[in-house]
Amino acid sequence: MKKLELGDWDAVLKWSYSLASKYAIENLVPIGVTSARKFDAYKRAKKPLPRKFPRIPDEYFTRKGSWKGWRDFLGYPEHKRSRFYLNYRDASRVSREANIRNSKEYISWKDRPSNLPSRPEYFYKEWNGWKDFLGTSFKAPDPRHYTKLKVADVRIIKHQLKMGIPGSVLAKTFKVSEMQISRIKHGENWNDI
């Protein structure tokens, strides 16, 4: 069967989860788009996507009730697992012993052992949040030090998201990434506001 070209995909007017996932697996994963962050970077670089392809798939398909996570969406790209990583329990134990308190510290951890994935939330199927992973040493980072948004901005964003304003519109309005808006929406950032 002939592989569909970008022009063929442009003819799709309404994307289902399975069709969008099929496109991602066939066209994006082979060129290294294997995570939410890489998909966001691919979009920012203005690389080609079909005309009506959802630009924020997690938000789009969550609203439709069909989102199953980035790993499922990208077809569980096993080639990213070629390195040996500790299992979830051992990775959690090592992180706790190193006194890592939150995602910011984990990601910027300079001496992180090579057998720990850089983004455990995308790697482990057992993932149940940073609080579960880091246990009693968990302390939520203060997002005010890492963003140009003010508390008042976040309140407005959360209110407008509840009203159904698309995240892409809010990202442009507040001059932040769509990923930042998505994290606010899902409580990953600014969950105390």
PLY file of the C-alpha trace (Angstrom):
ply
format ascii 1.0
element vertex 193
property float x
property float y
property float z
element edge 192
property int vertex1
property int vertex2
end_header
0.00 0.00 0.00
1.32 3.45 -0.96
2.28 5.75 1.94
0.07 8.84 2.04
1.76 12.16 1.28
1.15 15.42 3.17
-1.26 16.59 0.45
-3.37 13.45 0.93
-3.57 14.11 4.67
-4.57 17.73 3.96
-7.85 16.39 2.58
-8.88 15.19 6.07
-11.33 17.71 7.50
-12.24 16.03 10.79
-9.58 14.11 12.70
-10.40 11.16 14.92
-7.94 10.09 17.62
-7.02 6.92 15.74
-6.45 8.74 12.44
-4.34 11.48 14.05
-2.36 8.83 15.93
-1.83 6.91 12.66
-0.50 10.08 11.02
1.85 10.75 13.97
3.16 7.17 14.04
3.75 7.04 10.28
5.11 10.55 9.72
6.36 12.10 12.96
7.82 9.26 15.03
10.23 8.16 12.25
11.77 11.66 12.21
12.22 11.74 15.99
8.99 13.33 17.24
8.55 10.91 20.13
7.21 13.08 22.97
4.97 16.03 23.77
7.99 18.29 24.05
9.36 17.20 20.66
5.93 17.67 19.08
5.80 21.20 20.52
9.30 21.95 19.16
8.28 20.54 15.76
5.29 22.93 15.66
7.35 25.92 16.81
9.80 25.24 13.98
6.80 25.55 11.63
7.44 22.11 10.16
4.66 20.63 8.01
1.48 19.26 9.51
-1.77 18.58 7.65
-4.01 21.67 7.44
-6.72 20.56 9.90
-4.48 18.40 12.13
-5.10 19.30 15.82
-2.24 21.56 16.90
-2.68 20.61 20.58
-3.75 16.95 20.29
-3.93 16.32 24.04
-6.40 19.19 24.56
-8.37 18.47 21.39
-8.87 14.76 22.06
-9.37 15.24 25.82
-12.35 17.47 24.96
-13.63 14.69 22.70
-13.08 12.12 25.46
-10.64 9.98 23.48
-7.18 11.08 24.67
-5.07 8.19 25.99
-1.75 9.95 26.55
1.22 10.93 24.43
2.86 7.50 24.53
-0.29 5.85 23.18
-0.78 8.64 20.63
2.77 8.15 19.33
2.49 4.35 19.30
4.76 3.63 22.27
7.95 4.36 20.30
10.16 1.56 21.62
13.30 2.85 19.91
13.48 5.47 22.66
13.88 2.68 25.22
17.10 1.32 23.77
19.00 2.54 26.86
18.67 0.46 30.01
16.71 2.35 32.66
15.90 1.33 36.20
12.39 0.11 36.87
9.91 2.59 38.35
10.39 1.55 41.99
14.20 1.70 41.85
14.19 4.99 39.92
11.88 6.43 42.56
14.16 5.20 45.37
17.31 6.67 43.76
15.58 10.02 43.22
14.37 10.12 46.82
17.85 9.24 48.16
19.28 12.12 46.11
16.78 14.41 47.86
15.13 15.52 44.62
11.99 17.44 45.59
10.14 18.20 42.33
10.14 18.02 38.54
12.25 21.18 38.15
15.01 19.73 40.34
14.82 16.35 38.60
15.07 17.83 35.09
17.99 20.09 36.05
19.72 17.35 38.10
23.30 17.56 36.75
24.51 14.31 38.33
21.43 12.28 37.42
22.54 8.68 36.86
22.44 7.63 33.21
20.11 4.76 34.06
17.31 7.22 34.96
15.16 8.62 32.13
15.22 12.39 31.65
11.41 12.53 31.64
10.11 9.70 33.85
6.51 10.93 33.49
6.57 9.88 29.83
8.70 6.76 30.26
7.03 4.76 33.05
3.62 3.19 32.47
3.14 3.13 36.28
3.51 6.92 36.47
1.13 8.45 39.00
2.57 11.93 39.43
5.67 13.51 40.93
4.29 13.32 44.45
4.02 9.53 44.18
7.45 9.24 42.52
9.31 11.40 45.06
7.35 10.46 48.18
7.72 12.49 51.36
10.56 14.58 49.94
8.17 16.04 47.33
7.74 19.81 47.49
5.89 21.53 44.64
8.02 24.10 42.84
6.98 27.70 43.09
5.98 28.49 39.50
6.29 32.20 40.08
10.08 31.92 39.70
9.93 30.20 36.33
7.41 32.16 34.31
6.57 35.62 33.13
2.91 35.12 34.09
1.50 36.87 37.13
-1.03 35.37 39.53
-3.75 37.58 38.02
-2.86 36.31 34.52
-3.16 32.70 35.65
-6.57 33.35 37.21
-7.77 34.88 33.94
-6.34 31.98 31.92
-8.03 29.38 34.14
-11.33 31.24 33.95
-11.17 31.54 30.17
-10.20 27.87 29.78
-13.34 26.95 31.76
-15.34 29.11 29.38
-13.97 27.10 26.44
-11.47 29.59 25.02
-8.86 27.57 23.05
-5.39 27.30 24.59
-3.77 28.48 21.36
-5.65 31.79 21.59
-4.64 32.25 25.24
-1.01 31.39 24.44
-0.88 34.16 21.84
-2.67 36.62 24.13
-0.33 36.05 27.08
2.78 35.46 24.93
3.56 32.02 26.35
3.74 28.58 24.73
0.68 26.45 24.14
2.40 23.82 26.31
2.42 26.30 29.23
-1.32 26.85 28.83
-1.86 23.08 28.65
0.14 22.60 31.86
-1.93 25.26 33.62
-5.12 23.59 32.39
-4.07 20.16 33.65
-2.81 21.45 37.02
0.86 20.70 36.33
1.76 24.39 36.80
0.09 26.95 39.06
-2.19 24.32 40.64
-2.44 26.38 43.85
-4.17 29.32 42.09
0 1
1 2
2 3
3 4
4 5
5 6
6 7
7 8
8 9
9 10
10 11
11 12
12 13
13 14
14 15
15 16
16 17
17 18
18 19
19 20
20 21
21 22
22 23
23 24
24 25
25 26
26 27
27 28
28 29
29 30
30 31
31 32
32 33
33 34
34 35
35 36
36 37
37 38
38 39
39 40
40 41
41 42
42 43
43 44
44 45
45 46
46 47
47 48
48 49
49 50
50 51
51 52
52 53
53 54
54 55
55 56
56 57
57 58
58 59
59 60
60 61
61 62
62 63
63 64
64 65
65 66
66 67
67 68
68 69
69 70
70 71
71 72
72 73
73 74
74 75
75 76
76 77
77 78
78 79
79 80
80 81
81 82
82 83
83 84
84 85
85 86
86 87
87 88
88 89
89 90
90 91
91 92
92 93
93 94
94 95
95 96
96 97
97 98
98 99
99 100
100 101
101 102
102 103
103 104
104 105
105 106
106 107
107 108
108 109
109 110
110 111
111 112
112 113
113 114
114 115
115 116
116 117
117 118
118 119
119 120
120 121
121 122
122 123
123 124
124 125
125 126
126 127
127 128
128 129
129 130
130 131
131 132
132 133
133 134
134 135
135 136
136 137
137 138
138 139
139 140
140 141
141 142
142 143
143 144
144 145
145 146
146 147
147 148
148 149
149 150
150 151
151 152
152 153
153 154
154 155
155 156
156 157
157 158
158 159
159 160
160 161
161 162
162 163
163 164
164 165
165 166
166 167
167 168
168 169
169 170
170 171
171 172
172 173
173 174
174 175
175 176
176 177
177 178
178 179
179 180
180 181
181 182
182 183
183 184
184 185
185 186
186 187
187 188
188 189
189 190
190 191
191 192
